[in-house]
Amino acid sequence: MVKNEVKKYFKRRFAAQPKLKLDLDAIFFKSIIAVDSEMICRVFSEQEILEAVKQCGSYKSPGPNGFNFHFIKNNWDVMGLDIVRAMYYFQGSYFARVMPHSSHWCLRGIIIPPPQ
């Protein structure tokens, strides 16, 4: 008797839930104008990348390589071209394959804020 009740309890508890079907046809999402869309999707310029680096705190580490932004800022003339190439690679071929195009605007706003 107890065994059957325990079995029924866990069967109900772990039974597959019905799939929830969402209907988004009646919901209107905000969208941006074409000019803003083009600004978001265009390739970063070298100047934009340099400005983004300059805006970062000097003692923040950009990644596991251990170089902080103070080092990068002071050595931009030596390593700036490599950073720009890495950003072009990320934004171009790699980013286009890995991230859906609609997610690009989100990352773009994080890396380089839009002009005021």
Backbone hydrogen bonds in HBPLUS format (Angstrom, degrees):
<---DONOR---> <-ACCEPTOR-->    atom                        ^
c    i                          cat <-CA-CA->   ^        H-A-AA   ^      H-
h    n   atom  resd res      DA  || num        DHA   H-A  angle D-A-AA Bond
n    s   type  num  typ     dist DA aas  dist angle  dist       angle   num
A0005-GLU N   A0001-MET O   3.10 MM   4  6.41 156.0  2.16 147.7 154.1     1
A0006-VAL N   A0002-VAL O   2.91 MM   4  6.14 161.7  1.94 155.2 159.7     2
A0007-LYS N   A0003-LYS O   2.99 MM   4  6.14 158.3  2.04 144.1 150.6     3
A0008-LYS N   A0004-ASN O   2.88 MM   4  6.10 158.3  1.92 148.1 153.6     4
A0009-TYR N   A0005-GLU O   2.88 MM   4  6.08 158.2  1.93 147.1 153.3     5
A0010-PHE N   A0006-VAL O   3.05 MM   4  6.30 171.7  2.06 156.3 156.9     6
A0011-LYS N   A0007-LYS O   2.94 MM   4  6.02 146.6  2.05 143.2 153.4     7
A0012-ARG N   A0008-LYS O   2.95 MM   4  6.15 159.8  1.99 150.9 154.8     8
A0013-ARG N   A0009-TYR O   2.85 MM   4  6.03 157.4  1.90 147.5 155.1     9
A0014-PHE N   A0010-PHE O   2.97 MM   4  5.94 155.6  2.03 142.5 146.8    10
A0027-ILE N   A0024-LEU O   3.20 MM   3  5.31 160.8  2.24 106.1 111.9    11
A0037-SER N   A0033-ILE O   3.01 MM   4  6.30 156.5  2.06 152.3 160.0    12
A0038-GLU N   A0034-ALA O   2.90 MM   4  6.16 156.3  1.96 152.2 157.4    13
A0039-MET N   A0035-VAL O   3.04 MM   4  6.30 154.3  2.11 144.3 151.5    14
A0040-ILE N   A0036-ASP O   2.96 MM   4  6.18 152.9  2.03 148.7 155.6    15
A0041-CYS N   A0037-SER O   3.06 MM   4  6.23 152.3  2.14 146.0 153.1    16
A0042-ARG N   A0038-GLU O   3.06 MM   4  6.00 123.9  2.39 144.1 154.8    17
A0049-ILE N   A0045-SER O   3.09 MM   4  6.42 159.0  2.14 152.7 157.9    18
A0050-LEU N   A0046-GLU O   2.98 MM   4  6.22 161.4  2.01 149.2 154.3    19
A0051-GLU N   A0047-GLN O   2.87 MM   4  6.09 159.1  1.91 149.5 155.4    20
A0052-ALA N   A0048-GLU O   2.91 MM   4  6.13 153.3  1.98 145.3 152.6    21
A0053-VAL N   A0049-ILE O   3.00 MM   4  6.28 154.5  2.06 148.5 155.2    22
A0054-LYS N   A0050-LEU O   2.91 MM   4  6.18 158.9  1.96 150.7 156.7    23
A0055-GLN N   A0051-GLU O   3.01 MM   4  6.20 141.0  2.17 142.8 152.5    24
A0056-CYS N   A0053-VAL O   3.18 MM   3  5.39 150.3  2.28 104.1 112.8    25
A0060-LYS N   A0057-GLY O   3.25 MM   3  5.52 153.6  2.32 122.1 118.4    26
A0070-HIS N   A0058-SER O   2.65 MM  12  4.25 132.3  1.87 145.5 129.5    27
A0069-PHE N   A0060-LYS O   3.17 MM   9  6.03 145.8  2.29 150.1 157.2    28
A0066-GLY N   A0063-GLY O   3.42 MM   3  6.37 175.8  2.42 124.5 125.7    29
A0072-ILE N   A0068-ASN O   3.17 MM   4  6.56 160.8  2.21 147.6 153.3    30
A0073-LYS N   A0069-PHE O   2.78 MM   4  5.83 164.2  1.81 148.5 152.7    31
A0074-ASN N   A0070-HIS O   3.04 MM   4  6.17 162.3  2.08 146.2 151.1    32
A0075-ASN N   A0071-PHE O   3.02 MM   4  6.09 130.1  2.28 140.9 153.7    33
A0075-ASN N   A0072-ILE O   3.25 MM   3  5.13 135.1  2.47  93.0 105.1    34
A0078-VAL N   A0075-ASN O   2.99 MM   3  5.43 141.3  2.14 110.5 121.2    35
A0079-MET N   A0075-ASN O   2.95 MM   4  6.19 171.3  1.95 164.4 166.6    36
A0080-GLY N   A0076-TRP O   2.64 MM   4  4.44 141.7  1.78 133.8 136.4    37
A0083-ILE N   A0079-MET O   3.11 MM   4  6.43 153.4  2.19 151.6 159.4    38
A0084-VAL N   A0080-GLY O   2.88 MM   4  6.14 162.2  1.91 156.0 160.9    39
A0085-ARG N   A0081-LEU O   2.91 MM   4  6.10 159.8  1.95 146.3 151.9    40
A0086-ALA N   A0082-ASP O   2.93 MM   4  6.11 152.6  2.00 141.5 149.2    41
A0087-MET N   A0083-ILE O   2.92 MM   4  6.21 154.4  1.99 149.0 155.8    42
A0088-TYR N   A0084-VAL O   2.91 MM   4  6.20 156.4  1.96 150.6 157.3    43
A0089-TYR N   A0085-ARG O   2.87 MM   4  6.10 155.4  1.94 147.8 154.7    44
A0090-PHE N   A0086-ALA O   2.85 MM   4  6.06 163.2  1.88 148.2 153.1    45
A0091-GLN N   A0087-MET O   2.77 MM   4  5.89 169.4  1.78 153.5 156.8    46
A0092-GLY N   A0088-TYR O   2.79 MM   4  5.64 148.3  1.88 139.6 148.9    47
A0094-TYR N   A0089-TYR O   3.18 MM   5  6.11 148.9  2.29 158.4 164.4    48
A0095-PHE N   A0090-PHE O   2.74 MM   5  5.14 128.0  2.01 131.7 146.6    49
A0096-ALA N   A0092-GLY O   3.05 MM   4  5.92 158.7  2.10 150.4 156.8    50
A0097-ARG N   A0093-SER O   3.33 MM   4  6.42 144.2  2.46 139.7 147.6    51
A0097-ARG N   A0094-TYR O   3.16 MM   3  5.39 128.7  2.43 100.7 113.6    52
A0098-VAL N   A0094-TYR O   3.03 MM   4  6.20 156.1  2.08 155.0 162.1    53
A0099-MET N   A0095-PHE O   2.98 MM   4  5.63 163.6  2.01 146.3 151.5    54
A0103-SER N   A0100-PRO O   2.94 MM   3  5.55 151.4  2.02 117.2 125.6    55
A0104-HIS N   A0101-HIS O   3.09 MM   3  5.38 155.7  2.15 109.0 116.5    56
A0106-CYS N   A0103-SER O   3.16 MM   3  5.57 129.0  2.43 107.4 119.3    57
A0108-ARG N   A0104-HIS O   2.91 MM   4  6.02 161.6  1.94 157.4 163.5    58
A0109-GLY N   A0105-TRP O   3.16 MM   4  6.27 156.7  2.21 143.7 147.6    59
A0110-ILE N   A0107-LEU O   3.03 MM   3  5.10 129.4  2.30  97.8 111.8    60
A0111-ILE N   A0107-LEU O   2.98 MM   4  6.24 165.4  2.00 163.6 165.8    61
A0112-ILE N   A0108-ARG O   3.04 MM   4  5.94 159.8  2.08 152.6 156.7    62
